[in-house]
Amino acid sequence: MSKRLNMCGARVGTLVTKNAGVRDAALKFAQARLSPPTLGQWAAAVLDQVPASYTREVVAEYRKRRDLVLEGLAQIPGAFARKPEGAFYLMAELPVADAEEFVIWMLKEYRKGNATVLVAPGDGFYATPDRGKNEIRFAYVLETDALRKSMDILRGALEAYPVKVAR
């Protein structure tokens, strides 16, 4: 539902199990939420009324955005990303030793046309220690013009970043 209705993070589901341990664990996770997913429930109730054409248009738009970001990354020496097939974000390797330090530097120190880019350091998305240390999570939720500008800013920031890493 989160992708079909463009409601990032919205989740509605059912769990059926005879396993008491699984049921207890699921209940703890469900109770940890601060509020019930009311909006998600309302959206799920009308999901069958959303025309397939809407979904096709949303998918086409996100593909266009994804491809724009991939093309932008391909123009950055030392950057690499695999092509996601269903997500609205991608994980990109950058030619930096520590993506978190780079992101902080970019937010505090770097401007291009009085603008910068906020991306998430990648290591927080992995359970394995040190995995994603030189990666960022780049969500392509902005419109294409803003994404183009973001890629230009990111490229400029990497060129200006004082901590270089040999590749």
GICOR-V487328 format. One record per pair of residues at least 4 apart in sequence whose C-alpha atoms are under 6 Angstrom apart, sorted by sequence separation. I is the first residue (numbers start at 1). J is the second residue. If there is no record, write none. Layout:
BEGIN
i:I j:J
i:I j:J
END
This chain:
BEGIN
i:1 j:5
i:2 j:6
i:20 j:24
i:62 j:66
i:102 j:106
i:105 j:109
i:106 j:110
i:111 j:115
i:157 j:161
i:2 j:7
i:111 j:116
i:2 j:8
i:73 j:79
i:2 j:9
i:2 j:10
i:123 j:131
i:123 j:132
i:122 j:132
i:123 j:133
i:81 j:92
i:80 j:92
i:80 j:93
i:122 j:135
i:79 j:93
i:122 j:136
i:79 j:94
i:121 j:136
i:122 j:137
i:120 j:136
i:78 j:95
i:120 j:137
i:119 j:138
i:100 j:121
i:99 j:121
i:10 j:40
i:117 j:150
i:99 j:133
i:98 j:133
i:99 j:134
i:98 j:134
i:99 j:135
i:97 j:134
i:96 j:134
i:94 j:134
i:93 j:134
i:94 j:135
i:93 j:135
i:92 j:135
i:92 j:136
i:91 j:136
i:91 j:137
i:90 j:137
i:90 j:138
i:89 j:138
i:89 j:139
i:4 j:55
i:88 j:139
i:89 j:140
i:88 j:140
i:96 j:165
i:95 j:165
i:72 j:151
i:76 j:155
END
